[in-house]
């Protein structure tokens, strides 16, 4: 909507726009305004204070610009009611078309322990989706919210079963998210996660990328890194 576009264009940074165009190759130059993330978050907070404007903006899909999609998810992340937040996410996920939009927003309401039981079925559904960025978002939420005290041994298998659909032929950005999940899981849930690596549950590229990212992590001990070195696949 034009009111939102005007707010975004008022914060345009052409140098940053050039950087973003290179960073997100699957988005055309015409869709890029060039607004830095701190400014985006300030705009999101401002828009969220106006209920009428927020409702109109969230209902207007698809958006014209990359930054509108970012703003859309930033606003959703501020919704305090769990059911309303999930409803808006489910409406928006089919329009998510690149990794920055998928990755930069983490709904605050998801972090509340009381909501985890309700959240889990949605995460499982999102991960299973054939839509790349819906699945990536589900994997990221599983990583963000369920690698701590709520972790269960079966959760990494959700990622493996989704990646089994295409394996090495899967989209690069989904394979990267799967690798990121397993690298983080190796840092936080070593004993439960290692067997998935030992049993070669992932395609070779994702398997090796997960090990690489784990090896780069200060949260993985040197002892564990030595074990991972021996598990790389050629």
Secondary structure as UniProt FT lines:
FT   HELIX           2..9
FT   TURN            10..11
FT   HELIX           14..23
FT   TURN            25..26
FT   HELIX           29..31
FT   HELIX           37..48
FT   HELIX           51..59
FT   HELIX           66..77
FT   HELIX           82..93
FT   TURN            94..95
FT   HELIX           99..103
FT   HELIX           108..111
FT   HELIX           113..115
FT   HELIX           116..128
FT   HELIX           132..145
FT   TURN            149..150
FT   TURN            153..154
FT   HELIX           155..163
FT   TURN            164..166
FT   HELIX           167..169
FT   HELIX           172..188
FT   HELIX           190..198
FT   TURN            199..200
FT   HELIX           204..215
FT   TURN            218..219
FT   HELIX           222..229
FT   TURN            230..231
//
